[in-house]
C-alpha cells in the first residue's frame, strides 16, 4: 500500500519535472513561432529529449501506482503534476502570486484527503471484449481530432481538450485493469497493453492541437477535469475501486480540492510566465 503512494508521488514529480525540462529545450531552440521548422531545432535540444524521458519514467511510476491504488486517487495526483511544475518554476525564479501558492495548498489538502479516504487494492481484470474495447477507443478519440482540426470556431479547442481527456482516461483505465502475466511474451497479445500507448499517443496529439488553438489554462482545465472525473467515475462504478467507510465526504471534497488546485496552479503559473515569454519573444524578433 505504501509503495503505491510512493509511486503516485514519484509519477507526479516526474511528470512535472519533465514538463520543465522540455520547456527549457523549447526555449533554447527559440521555438516560439509555431512553425514546422521549429521542430528541427527542438529535436536538437538534449533538454527536450531528457524531458520526454522523464515523462516516460513518470508514466511507468503511474502504471505501478494504478496496480495498487484506485483511479480517483492516482489520477488526481497526476493532475497535480502541474502544481509540481509551478513549484519548480517558482524555485527557478518565476514569481508565483499569492493566489498561486493558495492553489498549491488547496490541491495538496485535496490529495491528503484523497489519500486517507482511498481503499487500496488491485484493479479488476476485465473480460476480453472490454479489453479489446479499450484498445478500440483510440478510434473515436482520433475522430474528434479529425473533426476539430478543420474547425476554427470557439468549440474547436474545448473539443480537442475533451478528446485528450478521454484518451488519457482510457490510458488510466487500461493501466488499472492490466493483468501482467508471469511470462512477458503473452503481454504482446494483450489488448489492454496496446490500449495504453495507442490512447496515450492520440491524447498527447489532441492536447498539443488544443494548445495551438487556445490558452493553456482553459485547455488544461478541460483535459484534467475530463480525465480525472471520467476515469474516477468508471473506477468507482465498474472497477470496484473503493472508498473507506465513513470517508465518502472526505473523498468528494478531496477530489474537488485536488482538481481545483491543479487548475488554479496552472492558471497562475501561466500568468507568472507571461512577462518572461514576452521579453524573450521581443528579444528574438
C-alpha positions as MATLAB code, in Angstrom:
seq = 'XXXXXXXXXXXXXXXXXXXXXXXXXXXXXXXXXXXXXXXXXXXXXXXXXXXXXXXXXXXXXXXXXXXXXXXXXXXXXXXXXXXXXXXXXXXXXXXXXXXXXXXXXXXXXXXXXXXXXXXXXXXXXXXXXXXXXXXXXXXXXXXXXXXXXXXXXXXXXXXXXXXXXXXXXXXXXXXXXXXXXXXXXXXXXXXXXXXXXXXXXXXXXXXXXXXXXXXXXXXXXXXXXXXXXXXXXXXXXXXXXXXXXXXXXXXXXXXXXXXXXXXXXXXXXXXXXXXXXXXXXXXXX';
ca = [
       0.000    0.000    0.000;
       2.748    2.455    0.974;
       4.585    1.594   -2.236;
       1.535    2.632   -4.258;
       1.512    6.081   -2.658;
       5.250    6.425   -3.291;
       4.818    5.512   -6.960;
       1.957    8.017   -7.345;
       4.024   10.852   -5.862;
       7.033    9.914   -7.981;
       4.799    9.925  -11.077;
       3.615   13.473  -10.335;
       7.154   14.692   -9.629;
       8.480   13.083  -12.816;
       5.654   14.491  -14.944;
       6.112   17.995  -13.551;
       9.893   17.848  -13.896;
       9.615   16.504  -17.441;
       7.469   19.481  -18.421;
      10.103   21.885  -17.073;
      12.954   20.123  -18.898;
      11.018   20.003  -22.168;
      10.139   23.707  -21.886;
      13.825   24.546  -21.337;
      14.659   22.681  -24.543;
      11.940   24.553  -26.456;
      13.135   27.890  -25.078;
      16.744   27.183  -26.007;
      15.647   26.216  -29.509;
      13.770   29.521  -29.848;
      10.645   27.658  -30.987;
       8.074   30.380  -30.340;
       6.523   30.955  -33.761;
       4.778   27.597  -34.137;
       6.469   26.921  -37.482;
       7.163   23.411  -38.748;
      10.912   24.024  -38.932;
      10.919   24.864  -35.221;
      10.582   21.122  -34.595;
      14.050   20.595  -36.069;
      15.613   22.966  -33.554;
      13.667   21.410  -30.689;
      14.826   17.932  -31.743;
      18.444   19.052  -31.368;
      17.986   20.063  -27.745;
      19.108   17.437  -25.180;
      16.885   19.019  -22.510;
      13.799   18.356  -24.619;
      14.608   14.655  -25.015;
      15.556   14.427  -21.351;
      12.145   15.877  -20.505;
      10.413   13.285  -22.666;
      12.434   10.541  -20.991;
      11.447   11.759  -17.538;
       7.802   11.868  -18.684;
       8.041    8.225  -19.762;
       9.528    7.362  -16.375;
       6.592    9.159  -14.752;
       4.169    7.068  -16.783;
       5.836    3.874  -15.551;
       5.516    5.098  -11.962;
       1.848    5.905  -12.587;
       1.192    2.455  -14.054;
       2.781    0.866  -10.987;
       0.662    3.051   -8.693;
      -2.528    2.144  -10.572;
      -1.943   -1.533   -9.805;
      -2.215   -0.716   -6.118;
      -4.436    2.368   -5.734;
      -7.866    3.474   -7.029;
      -8.131    5.536  -10.191;
      -9.648    8.554   -8.424;
      -6.573    8.880   -6.223;
      -3.840    8.284   -8.811;
      -5.460   10.437  -11.498;
      -5.854   13.306   -9.042;
      -2.198   13.035   -8.031;
      -1.201   13.069  -11.705;
      -3.381   16.120  -12.346;
      -1.483   17.873   -9.571;
       1.771   17.401  -11.516;
       1.021   20.880  -12.868;
       1.463   22.048   -9.289;
       4.890   20.394   -9.248;
       5.729   22.288  -12.444;
       4.582   25.581  -10.896;
       6.603   24.908   -7.733;
       9.783   24.103   -9.681;
       9.281   27.210  -11.826;
       8.964   29.310   -8.680;
      12.176   27.809   -7.282;
      13.901   28.676  -10.579;
      12.941   32.324  -10.217;
       9.442   32.679  -11.692;
       7.384   34.692   -9.223;
       4.128   32.988   -8.324;
       1.293   35.146   -6.987;
      -0.137   34.547   -3.516;
      -3.252   33.062   -5.133;
      -0.998   30.585   -6.945;
       0.517   29.424   -3.680;
      -3.004   29.183   -2.286;
      -3.963   26.925   -5.198;
      -0.984   24.701   -4.467;
      -2.012   24.475   -0.810;
      -5.620   23.689   -1.763;
      -4.504   20.935   -4.143;
      -2.170   19.470   -1.534;
      -5.014   19.408    1.021;
      -7.181   17.614   -1.530;
      -4.526   14.970   -2.092;
      -4.224   14.385    1.656;
      -7.992   13.893    1.914;
      -7.965   11.500   -1.035;
      -5.042    9.601    0.434;
      -6.763    8.929    3.744;
     -10.133    8.097    2.136;
      -8.924    5.684   -0.587;
      -9.205    1.944   -0.027;
      -6.124    0.431   -1.707;
      -6.348   -2.798   -3.647;
      -5.639   -4.430   -7.017;
      -7.648   -3.480  -10.088;
     -10.410   -5.604  -11.569;
      -9.435   -7.672  -14.616;
     -11.885   -7.047  -17.454;
     -13.368   -9.612  -19.799;
     -11.812   -9.974  -23.259;
     -14.489   -7.924  -25.039;
     -13.992   -4.932  -22.747;
     -10.209   -5.163  -23.104;
     -10.480   -5.009  -26.898;
     -12.946   -2.165  -26.458;
     -10.351   -0.126  -24.557;
      -7.892   -0.504  -27.433;
     -10.605    0.454  -29.944;
     -11.365    3.690  -28.066;
      -8.491    5.291  -29.948;
     -10.825    5.484  -32.979;
     -13.381    7.953  -31.501;
     -10.552    9.914  -29.881;
      -8.863   10.364  -33.275;
     -12.243   11.120  -34.858;
     -12.527   14.124  -32.545;
      -9.114   15.289  -33.770;
     -10.092   14.942  -37.428;
     -13.356   16.818  -36.876;
     -11.905   19.639  -34.753;
      -8.808   20.069  -36.929;
     -10.855   21.748  -39.650;
     -12.775   23.963  -37.246;
     -11.685   27.470  -36.288;
     -14.597   28.445  -34.062;
     -14.837   28.672  -30.285;
     -15.596   24.988  -29.728;
     -12.543   23.586  -31.564;
     -10.104   23.876  -28.655;
     -12.548   22.610  -25.980;
     -13.394   19.623  -28.189;
      -9.725   18.767  -28.620;
      -9.059   19.175  -24.877;
     -12.072   16.972  -24.120;
     -10.768   14.353  -26.577;
      -7.363   14.464  -24.895;
      -9.030   13.922  -21.530;
     -10.926   10.942  -22.949;
      -7.725    9.418  -24.294;
      -5.892    9.821  -21.010;
      -8.899    8.352  -19.170;
      -8.674    5.204  -21.274;
      -4.940    5.046  -20.578;
      -5.604    5.140  -16.832;
      -8.382    2.546  -17.023;
      -6.197    0.244  -19.111;
      -3.273    0.587  -16.706;
      -5.565   -0.041  -13.724;
      -7.051   -3.224  -15.246;
      -3.924   -4.581  -16.960;
      -3.044   -8.109  -15.882;
       0.675   -8.777  -16.110;
       1.313  -12.497  -16.795;
       4.166  -14.490  -15.313;
       5.878  -14.613  -18.707;
       6.490  -11.347  -20.567;
       5.675  -12.658  -24.057;
       1.892  -13.112  -23.646;
       1.554   -9.403  -22.874;
       2.329   -8.677  -26.540;
      -1.073  -10.150  -27.427;
      -2.892   -8.414  -24.553;
      -5.262   -5.709  -25.941;
      -5.149   -3.750  -22.687;
      -1.396   -3.371  -23.092;
      -1.937   -1.959  -26.599;
      -4.679    0.373  -25.347;
      -2.149    2.259  -23.217;
       0.253    3.509  -25.955;
      -2.461    3.898  -28.609;
      -4.700    6.100  -26.479;
      -1.742    7.840  -24.843;
      -0.236    8.947  -28.152;
      -3.622   10.015  -29.500;
      -4.342   12.033  -26.343;
      -0.948   13.749  -26.496;
      -1.579   14.758  -30.130;
      -5.025   16.171  -29.316;
      -3.651   18.074  -26.328;
      -0.926   19.650  -28.485;
      -3.537   20.594  -31.117;
      -5.731   22.153  -28.430;
      -2.828   24.256  -27.143;
      -2.331   25.627  -30.662;
      -5.935   26.855  -30.751;
      -6.419   28.246  -27.240;
      -4.757   29.278  -23.993;
      -3.036   26.701  -21.840;
      -5.176   27.285  -18.750;
      -8.563   26.584  -20.355;
      -7.235   23.600  -22.296;
      -5.519   22.128  -19.240;
      -8.629   22.600  -17.102;
     -10.884   20.768  -19.556;
      -8.362   17.965  -20.069;
      -7.716   17.442  -16.338;
     -11.411   17.579  -15.434;
     -12.446   15.128  -18.155;
      -9.619   12.726  -17.419;
      -9.992   12.727  -13.647;
     -13.802   12.780  -13.472;
     -14.485   10.133  -16.130;
     -11.820    7.642  -15.080;
     -12.673    8.082  -11.387;
     -16.378    7.502  -12.056;
     -15.679    4.369  -14.101;
     -13.292    3.125  -11.438;
     -15.821    3.547   -8.647;
     -18.831    2.179  -10.538;
     -17.361   -0.608  -12.673;
     -13.843   -1.446  -11.471;
     -14.588   -1.927   -7.770;
     -12.388    0.956   -6.644;
     -13.211    1.563   -3.027;
     -13.589    4.392   -0.526;
     -13.164    3.666    3.162;
     -16.391    3.508    5.117;
     -17.243    6.882    6.597;
     -14.784    8.772    4.350;
     -17.108    9.385    1.376;
     -17.398   13.106    2.149;
     -13.626   13.430    2.505;
     -13.156   11.698   -0.852;
     -15.557   14.066   -2.648;
     -14.020   17.155   -1.034;
     -10.510   15.896   -1.713;
     -11.279   15.280   -5.388;
     -12.748   18.776   -5.813;
      -9.855   20.432   -3.949;
      -7.188   18.500   -5.879;
      -8.596   19.317   -9.334;
      -9.380   22.934   -8.436;
      -5.880   23.351   -7.008;
      -4.280   21.890  -10.131;
      -6.289   24.166  -12.435;
      -5.578   27.203  -10.257;
      -1.861   26.430  -10.139;
      -1.798   26.099  -13.944;
      -3.601   29.429  -14.303;
      -1.327   31.455  -12.038;
       1.825   29.740  -13.299;
       0.848   30.712  -16.866;
       0.330   34.329  -15.747;
       3.721   34.322  -13.996;
       5.466   33.097  -17.153;
       3.893   35.686  -19.462;
       6.311   38.561  -18.759;
       9.370   36.333  -19.322;
       7.905   34.911  -22.513;
       7.031   38.342  -23.829;
      10.536   39.609  -23.104;
      12.170   36.654  -24.809;
       9.885   36.944  -27.836;
      10.603   40.674  -28.269;
      14.320   39.999  -27.954;
      14.330   37.321  -30.644;
      12.160   39.340  -33.058;
];
